[in-house]
Amino acid sequence: MATTSFIESQKIGNTAVLAGLINFKQDEEKLKEYLDELEFLATTANITTLKRFTQKLEKPDAKTFLGKGKLEEIAAYIKENNVSTLIFDDELSPSQQKNIEKIAKCKVLDRTALILEIFAARAQTAHAKTQVQLAQYQYLLPRLTGLWTHLERQRGATGTRGGSGELQIESDRRIIRDKIAQLKEKLKEIDKQMATQRKNRGELIRVSLVGYTNVGKSTIMNMLSKSEVFAENKLFATLDTTVRKVVIQNLPFLLSDTVGFIRKLPTQLVESFKSTLDEVREADILIHVVDISHPNFEEHIQVVHDTLKEINALNKPMILVFNKIDAFKHVPKDEDDLTPKHRENYTLEELKKSWMSRLNSPVIFISALHKENIEEMRQILYDFIKNAHIQRYPHQLLY
């Protein structure tokens, strides 16, 4: 079937170069942070990054994203070093991707495609696999024209260009649209089953861990629930929602851990994973976990807030947990340096006294890895759960 070759054509190699733009939206320092994350994404997908290319442009070129001269420079490096993949930090239009592939003569991915690749590799359950497949097909549908050209080169057949190629594209489009419709129906059935499971859990208070990807949510889950949820130092280690019954002092509650958020999370994934995020939407209390050792943690907080707002889950009681204090580092300024302090110049104690001290939500600083300040966190969580329990069951005694 045409779709088999079509999906196989998305397979990517194990070496890559990265590309990004410097403009009024992101200066050189910001782009470096973004490319660091893109490289981490590539590593998670088992791709080794060989080099980074950047260019200053007011806005992306409508045809090739980067300027033609820069692309030719990248193409020369790719040819010389036998690089298999060129990865862009932003989403490319179908025509941009097609034009870049003609010049670079290699597989071209944008950030969205890379994230989808990781999700596809990480999905374990039928639910997660269905969600990821739906997101992939929705992303790839408008890109079929470029892929058909790529397939023609692969097949090396004669008489397949022109009219027959166009007919094949329409045939592929119909197959993909049918597949999307089937996956949506399948997700509806799975969603009904999951909604029933949530109802069958009884009336326990529900707490959900949320946060940017790779902030230590699964480690905290394991620590609080004394379970063995998969956790590793890679992005999107957790895709499937995990729910555990936990008891703190005398009070039982349900604790859930679900997929981490990320900057520029593909729209297709947000749509496909809305049912998974129902666990967050229906929670009574949120624990927002932040990696305070990350130089860009404040932007990560904003990304999580924006995503919670998008799924109508922002206005919930929330505990802000700054994790990985053991990995926090600061760079002291010289005494004669009169320039303003940067984020890395602040000590942990100075940060605690900044905007964090003025938040309405409780704030706690921990190291889940080394179990620092865990008892304090347990007490804050217990107080929140007890308050929620009293509000729901005002006539029930708690001992």
Phi, psi and omega per residue, in radians:
M1 nan 2.614 -3.085
A2 -1.042 -0.601 -3.059
T3 -1.168 -0.481 3.129
T4 -1.083 -0.880 3.105
S5 -1.108 -0.636 -3.125
F6 -1.069 -0.799 -3.128
I7 -1.250 -0.696 3.122
E8 -1.064 -0.519 -3.117
S9 -1.180 -0.203 3.132
Q10 -1.505 -0.137 -3.129
K11 -1.078 2.394 -3.049
I12 -2.020 2.789 -3.115
G13 -1.453 -2.928 -3.040
N14 -1.976 0.162 3.009
T15 -2.252 2.590 -3.081
A16 -2.668 2.759 2.868
V17 -2.035 2.634 -3.101
L18 -1.892 2.637 3.136
A19 -2.451 2.490 3.114
G20 -2.760 2.886 -3.086
L21 -1.877 2.490 2.959
I22 -1.812 2.117 3.113
N23 -2.650 -2.907 -3.063
F24 -1.165 -0.371 3.127
K25 -1.412 -0.513 -3.136
Q26 -2.571 2.061 3.127
D27 -1.392 -3.075 -3.054
E28 -1.077 -0.704 -3.131
E29 -1.148 -0.752 3.141
K30 -1.139 -0.728 3.133
L31 -1.106 -0.638 3.106
K32 -1.041 -0.771 3.115
E33 -1.069 -0.748 -3.114
Y34 -1.160 -0.689 3.122
L35 -1.241 -0.527 3.019
D36 -1.031 -0.786 3.132
E37 -1.172 -0.697 3.113
L38 -1.087 -0.690 3.094
E39 -1.127 -0.674 3.090
F40 -1.109 -0.706 3.059
L41 -1.053 -0.777 3.126
A42 -1.072 -0.758 3.103
T43 -1.047 -0.726 3.109
T44 -1.061 -0.561 3.106
A45 -1.548 0.226 3.132
N46 1.085 0.649 3.085
I47 -1.982 2.282 3.116
T48 -1.604 2.194 3.121
T49 -1.497 2.205 -3.114
L50 -1.693 -0.562 -3.058
K51 -2.846 2.750 3.067
R52 -2.052 2.473 3.062
F53 -2.178 2.313 3.100
T54 -2.276 2.738 3.123
Q55 -2.573 2.483 3.061
K56 -1.546 2.035 3.081
L57 -2.502 2.472 3.122
E58 -1.057 -0.684 3.104
K59 -2.652 2.768 -3.130
P60 -1.057 2.507 3.045
D61 -1.156 2.290 -3.058
A62 -1.085 -0.492 -3.080
K63 -1.673 -0.685 -3.004
T64 -2.260 0.186 -3.138
F65 1.116 -1.082 3.028
L66 -1.629 2.902 3.059
G67 -1.162 2.677 -3.070
K68 -1.072 -0.675 3.127
G69 -1.083 -0.766 3.117
K70 -1.115 -0.716 3.124
L71 -1.109 -0.677 3.109
E72 -1.149 -0.623 3.070
E73 -1.114 -0.757 3.116
I74 -1.125 -0.746 -3.132
A75 -1.057 -0.680 3.133
A76 -1.130 -0.725 3.120
Y77 -1.139 -0.746 -3.137
I78 -1.044 -0.774 -3.132
K79 -1.158 -0.758 -3.083
E80 -1.157 -0.586 -3.054
N81 -1.885 0.157 3.093
N82 0.932 0.813 -3.136
V83 -1.368 2.426 -3.061
S84 -1.590 -0.463 -2.993
T85 -2.480 2.444 3.011
L86 -1.958 2.140 -3.046
I87 -2.040 2.245 3.116
F88 -1.790 2.543 -3.104
D89 -1.336 -0.300 -3.137
D90 -1.984 2.894 3.117
E91 -1.324 2.326 3.118
L92 -1.695 2.577 3.005
S93 -1.313 2.778 3.109
P94 -0.956 -0.705 -3.124
S95 -1.231 -0.673 3.083
Q96 -1.057 -0.797 -3.132
Q97 -1.057 -0.750 -3.133
K98 -1.111 -0.789 -3.122
N99 -1.146 -0.685 -3.139
I100 -1.164 -0.704 3.139
E101 -1.087 -0.604 3.112
K102 -1.097 -0.655 -3.111
I103 -1.446 -0.779 -3.031
A104 -1.353 -0.420 3.141
K105 1.002 0.708 3.072
C106 -2.698 3.067 3.099
K107 -1.194 2.333 3.128
V108 -2.019 2.198 3.085
L109 -2.109 2.580 2.921
D110 -1.830 3.102 -3.075
R111 -0.997 -0.725 -3.120
T112 -1.068 -0.832 -3.121
A113 -1.082 -0.648 3.135
L114 -1.145 -0.773 3.115
I115 -1.098 -0.718 3.101
L116 -1.081 -0.680 3.105
E117 -1.060 -0.763 3.141
I118 -1.146 -0.784 3.134
F119 -1.046 -0.711 -3.133
A120 -1.097 -0.686 -3.135
A121 -1.273 -0.512 -3.040
R122 -1.583 -0.351 -3.079
A123 -1.090 2.276 -3.105
Q124 -1.983 -0.807 -3.072
T125 -1.508 2.881 3.105
A126 -1.045 -0.637 -3.124
H127 -1.116 -0.883 -3.119
A128 -1.115 -0.726 -3.142
K129 -1.079 -0.715 3.122
T130 -1.134 -0.755 3.128
Q131 -1.067 -0.776 -3.113
V132 -1.185 -0.739 3.120
Q133 -1.035 -0.749 3.124
L134 -1.059 -0.805 3.139
A135 -1.084 -0.700 3.140
Q136 -1.125 -0.814 -3.125
Y137 -1.125 -0.678 3.125
Q138 -1.137 -0.626 3.121
Y139 -1.265 -0.692 -3.010
L140 -1.451 -0.370 -3.072
L141 -0.926 -0.877 -3.129
P142 -1.253 -0.113 -3.101
R143 -1.796 0.208 -3.084
L144 -1.106 -0.596 -3.106
T145 -1.047 -0.870 3.133
G146 -1.114 -0.652 -3.137
L147 -1.160 -0.613 3.139
W148 -1.104 -0.728 3.092
T149 -1.029 -0.729 3.138
H150 -1.109 -0.701 -3.133
L151 -1.184 -0.651 3.115
E152 -1.023 -0.733 3.137
R153 -1.131 -0.670 -3.134
Q154 -1.113 -0.792 -3.047
R155 -1.282 -0.595 3.127
G156 1.136 0.427 -3.081
A157 -1.518 2.732 3.075
T158 -1.763 2.725 3.104
G159 1.295 0.244 -3.133
T160 -1.828 -0.043 3.141
R161 -1.498 3.027 3.071
G162 1.265 -2.277 -3.003
G163 -1.028 -0.790 -3.096
S164 -1.113 -0.626 3.090
G165 -1.097 -0.764 3.130
E166 -1.112 -0.710 3.099
L167 -1.095 -0.684 -3.136
Q168 -1.149 -0.667 3.104
I169 -1.065 -0.811 3.137
E170 -1.097 -0.679 3.097
S171 -1.101 -0.775 3.104
D172 -1.085 -0.728 -3.140
R173 -1.053 -0.751 3.131
R174 -1.097 -0.733 3.137
I175 -1.084 -0.771 -3.126
I176 -1.160 -0.745 3.113
R177 -1.074 -0.726 3.108
D178 -1.098 -0.701 3.138
K179 -1.133 -0.721 3.099
I180 -1.048 -0.794 3.132
A181 -1.073 -0.738 3.130
Q182 -1.120 -0.752 -3.135
L183 -1.144 -0.663 3.097
K184 -1.096 -0.727 3.107
E185 -1.136 -0.722 3.119
K186 -1.092 -0.713 3.120
L187 -1.125 -0.650 3.108
K188 -1.033 -0.755 3.137
E189 -1.146 -0.771 3.127
I190 -1.121 -0.692 3.137
D191 -1.068 -0.693 3.110
K192 -1.086 -0.745 3.130
Q193 -1.107 -0.744 -3.122
M194 -1.191 -0.653 3.094
A195 -1.097 -0.690 3.096
T196 -1.131 -0.725 3.109
Q197 -1.053 -0.709 -3.137
R198 -1.135 -0.688 3.122
K199 -1.158 -0.598 -3.092
N200 -1.346 -0.071 3.136
R201 -1.376 -0.023 -3.141
G202 1.489 -2.804 -3.034
E203 -1.901 0.510 3.104
L204 -1.219 2.626 3.042
I205 -1.111 2.418 -3.082
R206 -1.970 2.239 -3.132
V207 -2.086 2.347 -3.120
S208 -2.169 2.325 3.041
L209 -1.464 2.242 3.082
V210 -2.272 2.826 3.110
G211 2.798 2.991 3.058
Y212 -1.121 2.728 -3.138
T213 -1.115 2.508 3.063
N214 1.175 0.633 3.103
V215 -1.753 -0.103 3.105
G216 1.839 0.331 -3.126
K217 -1.083 -0.766 -3.107
S218 -1.167 -0.581 3.083
T219 -1.139 -0.735 3.093
I220 -1.146 -0.695 3.081
M221 -1.001 -0.844 3.136
N222 -1.073 -0.704 -3.094
M223 -1.180 -0.780 -3.096
L224 -1.301 -0.634 -3.044
S225 -1.726 -0.064 -3.096
K226 0.932 0.711 3.130
S227 -2.041 -3.097 -3.119
E228 -2.142 1.198 3.042
V229 -1.333 2.401 -3.109
F230 -1.008 2.226 3.131
A231 -2.524 2.306 3.057
E232 -2.688 2.912 -3.091
N233 -1.482 1.099 3.044
K234 -2.453 2.757 3.138
L235 -1.271 2.496 3.093
F236 0.997 0.784 3.057
A237 -1.130 -0.514 3.140
T238 -1.978 2.144 3.007
L239 -1.956 -0.729 -3.092
D240 -1.461 2.472 3.101
T241 -1.188 2.302 3.058
T242 -1.991 2.287 3.136
V243 -2.157 2.293 3.123
R244 -2.295 2.550 3.001
K245 -1.487 2.236 -3.094
V246 -2.204 2.549 3.070
V247 -2.171 2.161 3.024
I248 -1.998 2.128 -2.986
Q249 0.990 -1.987 -3.108
N250 -1.888 0.192 -2.920
L251 -1.988 1.983 3.089
P252 -1.467 2.607 3.052
F253 -2.727 2.944 3.109
L254 -1.800 2.269 3.134
L255 -2.015 2.235 -3.135
S256 -2.115 2.569 3.064
D257 -2.236 2.282 -3.104
T258 -2.326 -3.006 -3.034
V259 -1.024 2.441 3.094
G260 -1.331 2.734 3.110
F261 -1.616 2.898 3.122
I262 -2.691 2.690 3.064
R263 -1.003 2.426 -3.136
K264 0.961 0.726 3.071
L265 -1.036 2.175 -3.073
P266 -0.943 2.342 3.140
T267 -0.947 -0.693 -3.116
Q268 -1.050 -0.638 -3.130
L269 -1.288 -0.681 3.092
V270 -1.031 -0.770 3.131
E271 -1.125 -0.856 -3.064
S272 -1.155 -0.593 -3.054
F273 -1.661 0.222 -3.130
K274 -1.064 -0.616 3.131
S275 -1.184 -0.679 3.069
T276 -1.098 -0.667 -3.116
L277 -1.340 -0.056 3.019
D278 -1.031 -0.521 3.114
E279 -1.054 -0.649 3.089
V280 -1.305 -0.780 -3.082
R281 -1.075 -0.594 -3.066
E282 -1.691 0.062 3.132
A283 -1.242 2.672 3.067
D284 -1.497 -0.561 -3.074
I285 -2.420 2.450 3.065
L286 -1.948 2.400 2.966
I287 -1.893 1.877 -3.116
H288 -1.582 1.905 -3.098
V289 -1.644 2.294 -3.098
V290 -2.197 2.378 3.049
D291 -1.504 1.714 -3.064
I292 -1.268 -0.241 3.111
S293 -1.402 -0.210 -3.140
H294 -1.367 2.319 -3.088
P295 -1.114 -0.307 -3.083
N296 -2.025 0.564 -3.006
F297 -1.120 -0.507 -3.121
E298 -1.177 -0.643 3.060
E299 -1.180 -0.625 3.095
H300 -1.064 -0.713 3.093
I301 -1.038 -0.761 -3.124
Q302 -1.143 -0.690 3.116
V303 -1.052 -0.770 3.131
V304 -1.127 -0.764 3.113
H305 -1.057 -0.752 -3.138
D306 -1.109 -0.716 -3.139
T307 -1.197 -0.724 3.095
L308 -1.074 -0.685 3.099
K309 -1.112 -0.692 -3.118
E310 -1.111 -0.558 -3.141
I311 -1.782 0.286 3.086
N312 1.016 0.811 -3.126
A313 -2.265 0.265 -3.043
L314 -1.386 -0.582 -3.041
N315 -1.540 1.029 3.108
K316 -2.177 2.686 3.025
P317 -0.965 2.296 -3.018
M318 -2.380 2.427 3.011
I319 -1.922 2.223 -3.133
L320 -1.683 2.006 -3.088
V321 -1.939 1.978 3.069
F322 -1.579 1.885 -3.072
N323 -1.676 2.950 3.060
K324 1.158 0.675 3.076
I325 -1.134 -0.387 3.105
D326 -1.171 -0.430 -3.120
A327 -1.724 -0.005 -3.094
F328 -1.207 2.349 3.112
K329 -2.331 2.554 3.022
H330 -2.296 2.674 -3.119
V331 -1.900 1.877 -3.119
P332 -1.109 2.516 3.084
K333 -1.499 2.606 3.012
D334 -1.164 2.586 -3.084
E335 -1.067 -0.573 -3.094
D336 -1.592 0.107 3.105
D337 -1.486 1.926 -3.056
L338 -1.681 0.030 3.109
T339 -1.251 2.716 -3.130
P340 -1.043 2.638 3.099
K341 -1.164 2.511 2.991
H342 -1.764 2.987 -3.113
R343 -0.937 -0.731 -3.067
E344 -1.298 -0.178 -3.130
N345 -1.470 -0.211 -3.097
Y346 -1.485 2.445 3.006
T347 -1.381 2.932 3.117
L348 -1.086 -0.702 3.135
E349 -1.129 -0.672 3.098
E350 -1.151 -0.686 3.098
L351 -1.109 -0.695 -3.140
K352 -1.049 -0.511 -3.107
K353 -1.598 0.000 -3.123
S354 -1.470 -2.531 -3.091
W355 -1.013 -0.393 -3.123
M356 -1.095 -0.547 -3.104
S357 -1.333 -0.180 -3.083
R358 -1.845 0.140 -3.138
L359 -1.356 2.611 3.076
N360 -1.296 -0.533 -3.138
S361 -1.356 2.590 3.030
P362 -1.088 2.510 -3.136
V363 -2.194 2.311 3.140
I364 -2.347 2.487 -3.131
F365 -1.962 2.121 -3.032
I366 -2.383 2.948 2.848
S367 -2.222 1.826 3.141
A368 -1.133 -0.586 -3.111
L369 -1.134 -0.748 -3.096
H370 -1.806 0.109 3.073
K371 1.005 0.721 3.062
E372 -1.545 2.338 3.096
N373 1.079 0.443 -3.104
I374 -1.271 -0.672 -3.135
E375 -1.127 -0.658 3.073
E376 -1.097 -0.713 3.096
M377 -1.116 -0.754 3.122
R378 -1.036 -0.701 -3.111
Q379 -1.172 -0.746 3.108
I380 -1.093 -0.760 3.137
L381 -1.116 -0.732 3.107
Y382 -1.033 -0.782 -3.138
D383 -1.071 -0.715 3.118
F384 -1.112 -0.803 -3.104
I385 -1.169 -0.717 3.119
K386 -1.059 -0.766 3.127
N387 -1.101 -0.761 3.121
A388 -1.119 -0.665 -3.141
H389 -1.153 -0.748 3.140
I390 -1.120 -0.708 3.122
Q391 -1.127 -0.659 -3.116
R392 -1.378 -0.658 -3.117
Y393 -2.174 1.283 -3.038
P394 -1.103 -0.361 -3.078
H395 -1.756 0.040 -3.133
Q396 -1.644 2.272 -3.110
L397 -1.437 2.443 3.056
L398 -2.006 2.267 -3.109
Y399 -1.869 nan nan
